[in-house]
Amino acid sequence: MKRIRAACLEQTIHFLLKDGTPSEADKQQLRKEFEAYKTQLERNKTPYKIMEECEQPDGSLIIKIKRQNNSQPVGDYLL
């Protein structure tokens, strides 16, 4: 018999801007979307850790995140 003792989901998420020339307002909206994503994780009490956050030359944002998957325990993954 086998059981999962700890598990973690690692994702790379690209927050994209709309097509065309991005304005400062578009970049601020993108930041708000990213903050809303983090707020949703916190509201759902999902353990997470942002490993890397990289702003691209076009203003879009790429993050690498480790987070809990379903209700599996995360063990030492998020230390």
C-alpha positions in Angstrom: 0.0 0.0 0.0 1.2 3.5 -0.7 0.2 6.9 0.7 1.1 10.4 -0.2 2.9 11.9 2.8 3.5 15.3 1.2 2.8 17.0 -2.2 3.3 20.3 -3.7 2.3 21.9 -7.0 4.9 24.0 -8.8 3.6 26.4 -11.5 4.9 29.0 -13.8 2.2 31.6 -14.4 2.4 34.3 -17.1 0.2 37.3 -16.4 -0.2 38.8 -19.9 -1.0 42.3 -21.0 -3.6 42.9 -23.8 -2.2 43.0 -27.3 -0.9 46.3 -28.5 1.2 48.9 -26.8 0.7 48.6 -23.1 0.0 51.8 -21.2 0.9 52.5 -17.5 -2.8 51.8 -16.7 -2.6 48.4 -18.3 0.5 47.6 -16.2 -1.3 48.7 -13.0 -4.3 46.5 -13.9 -1.9 43.6 -14.4 -0.4 44.2 -10.9 -4.0 44.3 -9.5 -4.7 41.0 -11.1 -1.6 39.5 -9.6 -2.5 40.9 -6.2 -6.0 39.5 -6.5 -4.5 36.0 -7.3 -2.4 36.2 -4.1 -5.5 37.4 -2.1 -7.5 34.5 -3.4 -4.9 32.0 -2.3 -4.8 33.6 1.2 -8.6 33.7 1.4 -8.7 30.0 0.6 -6.0 29.4 3.1 -3.8 27.8 0.5 -0.2 27.6 1.6 2.1 29.0 -1.1 5.5 30.4 -1.7 6.5 32.6 -4.6 9.9 31.4 -5.8 10.5 34.0 -8.5 8.8 37.1 -9.8 10.1 38.5 -13.1 8.7 41.5 -15.0 9.2 41.2 -18.7 10.3 44.0 -21.0 6.7 44.3 -22.4 5.4 44.8 -18.8 3.9 41.3 -18.4 4.8 39.3 -15.3 6.0 35.8 -14.9 5.9 34.1 -11.5 7.1 30.7 -10.3 5.1 29.5 -7.4 4.9 26.5 -5.2 1.5 25.9 -3.6 -0.6 23.3 -2.0 -2.5 21.0 -4.3 -6.0 20.1 -3.0 -5.8 19.3 0.6 -2.6 17.2 0.5 0.0 18.1 3.2 2.9 20.2 1.9 5.6 18.8 4.2 8.9 20.5 3.8 8.2 21.8 0.3 7.4 25.4 1.4 10.2 25.9 3.9 
